């Protein structure tokens, strides 16, 4: 590990307990900053309501007014995600209704990018909507350094990820794809425990300047681009405990890994993929059958370049 990264680990890694709520509320009040929390959601009726409820009862009260805006972006759910989220107290926005001039692309990154247009917080916090046994520490932990530590612009959550009851066995794409890529090509980012984690917060002034890969590559893309935009010392991570969520099957992880590799490749060379597809195999009645899937090849430009966004900011 680079000496620079070792110093960064000591300087920019915290536990959630190091930024207690009363200190965060005082810092927020003193600075006048506002905080938006965004939950991208697709068919998450089983979990989204409890996440919204926990944030509201813990971080949106008269005693602890840490979060100003709680928005669920529904990206085309066919279950009751929108109804459950709204009943729990979130404002629900629908992906397809945001910036309708721009045709929608499928993918998580697309939802996060569009969320910038319908939120107003100076600090934007992203939280996945499939978390189980959710704790508000996931929000306060990653928002904390942005309110209390000068010079911090981007904060990732770090946590244990159990799989089938075994500690530390989750995050398979991280260990097999993302971590090797980062260590080899962006060694300054080797200190991040969960580089692909879906829980992170950043200043709007940074996010609006970054391109957003539309699919699974969004976390790696934002992390790498944040490094190049503001430097390592402006990045940080906070230990928030244990993350429990729905795990993907092996083939879904393969598609995720392909998208992440493609995101890294574009940032290394800004070149062109020869065949942006991934072929996987499933056993059928006549043996193994190929299934070919497209790999995400599109990115959204920095939000600040979108005319409607610029007009809204001026207004």
N, C-alpha and C positions, 0 to 999 in steps of 0.2 A: 504494500500500500504506500502511496506517495506520502511524504512527510506533510505536505500541504493538506492531505485528506485526514491524516491523524490529528493535526491541529484543528481542522474543521469539526471532527467528531467531538472533540472536547469543548469546542466553542459554540457549536450550533446544533447539538443534540440535547433534548431535555426529556423529562418525564412530565406527564400531565400534572402531577402534584406540585411542580415547581412554579406553576402559574395559577394560584387559587382564584376562584371566581370573584371574590371581593376586589382583588387587585386588578383583574381584567375589567370589571365594571368601572372602577375608578379611572383606569387608563382610557377606556372608551369615552367616558364622560369628559375627561380633560382634553382629549384630542378632537372630539366632535365627529369621529368616524362612524360610519354605519356599516352593518354587517348583513349580508344576504346569504342564506343557505339554500342550495339547489339540490334537489333529488331527481336525477334522471330515472324514469320508471317505465318499464314495459312488462305488463302482466305481473305486478307485484302486490296484489290485493292482500296476500297473507301477511306481509311484513310492513308495508308502507305506513299503515295507520299507526302502529305502535311507535315507529320512528318519529313520525310527525308529533304524536301525543307527547312523547318523552322530551322532545325539543321544546315544545310549547310550555309544558309544566315545569321545566327546569331552567330554561334560558330565555323565556319570553314573559316574565312576570314583572310586577312592580318592583319586587325586591332584587331581581336579577334580569335587568333588561339588556341582555347581551346581544340577542339576535333581533334585528328589526324587520326582517322579511324572510318568509319561509315559503318556497315555491317548489311545487312538484311539476316537472315537465313530462307529460304523458306522450310517449312516442308511438302511439297507435295500439294501446292495450285493447284486448278483446274481452278482458274480465272487468271487474269492478274497481280497478285501481283508482280511477279518477274520483269515483263516488266515495270510496273509503278515505282517500287522502283529504278530500274536501270536508267530509264529516269530522275528521280528526283536527281540522283547523288550518290546513294548508291552502294557499292560493294555487289553483291548478291552471296551468297553461298547456295548450296542445301544440305539439311540435309543428304540425302542418299549418297552423294559423300564425306562426311567428315568421316575419319576413316572407310573406307569401309570394313576393316577386321572384324569389330565388327557389328553384325546384329543390325539393327535399331529397337528400341522400340517406339511405339507411345507415345506422351506426350510432354508437354512443357519443362519439366525438361531435357528430352533427348536432345532437341534442345539447351538449355542453356549450358549443359555440353559439347556438341560437339563444341559449339562456341569458347570455350577456345582454341581449336586446330587451329582455322583459324584466330585468332586475336593475336595481339602482345602487346597491351597496358599494361603499368604497373598498370593502373586503368581500370577496366572493368565496364561499366555502362549498365544495362539492362533496356529497355523501351518497354512496350507492344505496338503492332502495331495497336491496335483498338481505340486509343485515338482520340477524336474529340476536335476541338478548341485547338489544341496542342500549348503549350508554351515551348520555350527552357529553361525556368526556371526549368522544370522537370529534365533536364540534369545538368545544371550549379548548381542547388540547391544541388543535392546529390553528385556531384563531389567536390563541394566546400570544405567541411570539410576534405576530403582526401588530399587536396592540402595545406590547411592552418592550420589545427589543429593537432598538434603532438599527436600521440598515437591513432588516429582514423583509423580503418581498414575496417569498414562496415557501410554503411549509407542507411537508408530507407527513401523514400519520405512519407510525411503525407499530407493529403488533405481532403476536403469535398467530399462526393460522393452522389450527388443527385440522386433520383430515381423517375421518372414520375413527375418531377418538385418539389418534396419535398426534402428539404435539409436534409442531414444526414441519409437518409433512404437506401442508397446503402451499400454494404458490408455486406450482410445478412449472408453469411457463416462465416465471421469474428466474427460477434456478437453472432451467435448461436452456433458456434463450436470452432473456433480458440481462441477467447478471454477467454472463460471459461477454455479451456484446459491449456492455458498458465498461467492464474492466479492460477490454482490449482496445476500444476506440475512444472512450471518454473516461479515462481512469480517475478524473476528478470527481466523478459521480459514484465511485466504487463504495463510498461510505453509506449509501442509502440502503436501509434494511428492506424496504418495500417500495422499490421504484415503480412498480405497476399498480400499486394500491389505488383504489378509487376514492379515497378520502384525502383531500388536500385543499388548502386555502391559499389565496394569493391576492395581491392588490389588483384592483380593477385596472389601474394604470399600467400594469404589466400584462395582464391577460388580454387586454384589447389590442396589444401590439404583437401578439403571437399568432402564427397560423395554427389551425386545429385540424389534425388528421380526422377524417370523418368517422373512422371505425375504431377497432381495438387498439390501434397504435397511438391513440391520443395521449395516454399517460406518458409513454416514453418520449413522444414528440415534444410535449410541453416541457418535460424535465430537461431534455437536451437543449431546447431553444431558450429556456429560462437561463440555463448556464451561460449560453453564449450572449444573452442579452444583458443580464445584470451581474454575472459572475458568481463563483461558488459561495462567497461569504454572504450573499443575499439569500441563499437557500438554507433550509433547516428541516429538522424532523423532530417529532415528538412521540414518545412511547405512550400509547393509550390502552395497552393491555392485550386483550384477546379479541380477534375478529372471527365471528361465526356467520357463515352465509351458505348459500346454495352453491355446490361445486359443479363444474362443467364436466361432461364426459370427455374421453380422450380425443375424439375427432373434433369436437368444438375447440379443444385446446390446441390442436394442430392448426386450425384456421386462425386462431388468435396468434399463434407463434409466427405464422406466415405474414400476417399483417404487421406484426411488430418488427420482423426482419426487414420488410419492405420500407417501413418508416425509417429505420436506421439507415438502410441503404440510400434512400433519397437524401438524408442529411449528410451522409459521407461523400456522396458524389454529385448529388442533384442531377443524376443521369436518368436514363429511361430503362424500365424493365422490359425485357424481351418478351416474356410471357407472364403477365400478372395473374396467373391462375395456380391453384393447388389441387392436385388429384389425390384423393384418398380412396380406400377400398373397404367395401362391406361384403360380407358373405351373403350370397343370395341362393336361390334354388339351384343355379347352375355353377356354383363356385363363387370366387371373389369377383365382385363387380366394381368397376371404377365409378367414382362420383367426383366430378370436377366442379370446383367452386371458384368464383372470382375472388381475387385478393384486392382489398380496398386500395385504390390508386388515386384517390382524390383528397385534396385538403382544402379547407376553407381559408380564405385570406384573413389577415388580422382584422378584427371587427371594426377597428377604427377606420378602415378603408371603405366600409360600407356607408353609402350616402345617407340612408335612413338613420343609421346610428349616429353619424356625425351631426345631422340635423337635430336629433333628439337631445344630444349632449349640449348643443348650443342653446336650445330652447330651455 
